[in-house]
Amino acid sequence: MPVFAHRSARLGFALLIGAGLAACGSFDSASSRLASVVTPYKVDVVQGNFVSREQVEALQAGMGRQQVRDILGTPLVTSLFHADRWEYVFTLKRPGVEVQTRKLTVFFKGDVLERFEGDEMPSESEFVASLDSRKGKRAVPVLEATPEQLAKYPGRAPAKADEAATAPVAPAPAHRYPPLESSSR
């Protein structure tokens, strides 16, 4: 009898190992299907300063460094080896959309703006319009209720004139606090 029990224990153990391996295989395919359905959230990556067409049009030769900084903001790249050149680079990486990169280089002679060159910059309104990546425009909901919709919700009964006249008046406060600012100066 012990030989038979030993054989059935080995057979049971082998079946258990086989069932475990089969379960792992089906678990792997189920997790693959789930992973293909669930996608991770991907963030928009914005680097640098956005420079609009209006800002570039405001630049004029002869402006000081501080005036240029007031218009364009702090440059993304400044170099010790090229102290008379500021680089304004803007990059926007969004999932499913082509990467937007724009570059503007500002050249100084001493502390005075000499010239600037770079990519064609969009206006602020064009840039904001390009940020809306939704496929279809969503309809703006109506924010006013019609009289029929308001009739569904009964309002409070209007107060009678007699009840309003006899309504209790709140008592005057028991304490009087000193003013916040003293009048004696």
C-alpha positions in Angstrom: 0.0 0.0 0.0 2.8 2.5 0.7 4.1 2.1 -2.9 0.6 3.0 -4.3 0.3 6.0 -2.0 3.8 7.2 -3.0 2.9 6.9 -6.7 -0.4 8.8 -6.3 1.4 11.5 -4.3 4.0 12.0 -7.1 1.2 12.0 -9.7 -0.7 14.6 -7.6 2.4 16.7 -7.2 3.1 16.6 -10.9 -0.5 17.6 -11.7 -0.3 20.4 -9.2 2.9 21.7 -10.9 1.3 21.4 -14.3 -1.8 23.3 -13.2 0.4 26.0 -11.6 2.4 26.5 -14.9 -0.8 26.6 -16.9 -2.2 29.2 -14.5 0.9 31.3 -14.9 0.6 31.2 -18.7 -3.1 32.3 -18.6 -2.3 34.9 -16.1 0.4 36.3 -18.3 -2.0 36.6 -21.3 -4.7 38.1 -19.2 -2.3 40.7 -17.8 -1.1 41.5 -21.3 -4.6 42.1 -22.5 -5.3 44.3 -19.5 -2.1 46.2 -20.1 -3.0 46.9 -23.7 -6.4 48.4 -22.6 -5.1 50.5 -19.7 -2.6 53.1 -20.8 -0.6 55.2 -18.4 -1.1 59.0 -18.1 1.6 60.9 -20.0 2.2 64.4 -18.9 2.9 67.4 -21.2 6.6 68.5 -20.9 7.1 72.3 -21.2 10.7 73.6 -21.2 11.9 77.2 -21.6 10.0 80.4 -22.1 7.3 80.8 -24.6 8.0 83.9 -26.7 5.1 85.2 -28.8 5.1 87.2 -32.0 3.9 90.3 -30.0 6.9 90.1 -27.7 9.3 89.8 -30.7 7.6 92.8 -32.4 8.2 94.8 -29.2 12.0 94.4 -29.4 13.9 97.3 -30.9 17.6 97.8 -31.6 19.2 100.0 -28.9 17.2 98.6 -25.9 19.1 97.7 -22.8 19.5 94.2 -21.4 17.0 94.8 -18.6 14.4 96.1 -21.1 14.9 92.9 -23.2 14.6 90.8 -20.0 11.4 92.6 -19.1 9.8 91.8 -22.5 11.1 88.3 -23.1 11.8 87.0 -19.6 15.0 85.3 -18.4 16.8 83.6 -21.2 17.0 79.8 -21.1 20.7 79.7 -22.2 23.4 82.2 -21.4 27.1 81.4 -21.9 30.2 82.6 -20.3 31.9 82.3 -23.7 29.2 84.2 -25.6 28.2 86.9 -23.0 26.6 89.1 -25.8 24.2 86.4 -26.9 21.0 85.1 -25.1 19.1 82.0 -26.3 15.4 81.7 -25.8 14.4 78.1 -26.5 10.9 76.8 -26.0 10.0 73.1 -26.3 6.6 71.5 -25.8 6.3 67.7 -25.8 2.8 66.2 -25.6 1.7 62.7 -26.1 0.3 62.0 -29.6 1.3 65.5 -30.9 4.5 66.5 -32.8 7.1 68.2 -30.6 7.0 72.0 -30.8 10.4 73.7 -30.6 11.0 77.4 -31.2 14.3 79.3 -30.8 15.1 83.0 -30.6 18.6 84.4 -30.3 19.2 87.9 -29.1 22.5 89.6 -29.8 23.9 92.5 -27.7 26.8 94.9 -28.3 27.9 95.8 -24.8 24.7 96.3 -22.9 22.6 97.4 -25.9 20.4 95.2 -28.1 22.0 94.9 -31.6 19.8 92.4 -33.4 17.7 89.2 -32.9 17.0 86.2 -35.1 15.1 83.0 -34.8 12.0 81.0 -35.8 8.7 82.4 -36.8 6.8 82.8 -33.5 3.1 82.3 -33.2 0.8 85.0 -31.7 -0.4 84.3 -28.2 -3.9 83.4 -29.5 -2.5 81.0 -32.1 -0.4 79.3 -29.4 -3.3 78.9 -27.0 -5.5 77.5 -29.8 -2.8 74.9 -30.6 -2.9 73.7 -27.0 -6.4 72.4 -27.3 -5.6 68.8 -28.3 -9.1 67.4 -27.9 -10.4 65.8 -31.1 -13.8 67.4 -31.1 -15.0 70.6 -29.5 -17.2 69.9 -26.6 -20.5 71.7 -26.5 -20.8 74.4 -23.8 -23.7 73.5 -21.6 -26.6 75.9 -21.1 -26.2 77.6 -17.8 -29.8 79.0 -17.4 -32.8 77.0 -16.4 -36.0 77.3 -18.4 -39.3 78.1 -16.5 -40.4 74.5 -17.1 -37.3 73.2 -15.4 -37.7 75.6 -12.5 -41.3 74.5 -12.1 -40.1 71.0 -11.1 -38.7 72.4 -7.9 -41.2 74.0 -5.6 -39.9 77.2 -4.0 -40.6 78.5 -0.5 -44.0 80.0 0.2 -43.7 83.8 0.2 -43.7 85.2 3.7 -46.9 87.1 4.7 -46.6 90.7 5.6 -47.9 90.2 9.1 -45.3 87.5 9.9 -42.5 89.7 8.6 -43.6 92.5 10.9 -43.7 90.3 14.0 -40.5 88.5 13.3 -38.1 88.7 16.2 -35.2 91.2 15.9 -31.7 90.0 16.8 -30.6 91.4 20.1 -27.8 94.0 20.2 -24.4 92.5 21.0 -23.6 92.4 24.8 -20.0 93.4 24.3 -18.6 96.4 22.6 -15.1 96.0 21.3 -12.6 98.9 21.1 -11.8 100.1 17.6 -8.8 98.5 15.9 -7.0 101.8 15.4 -6.8 104.2 18.2 -7.8 107.8 17.5 -5.2 109.3 19.8 -2.0 109.9 17.9 
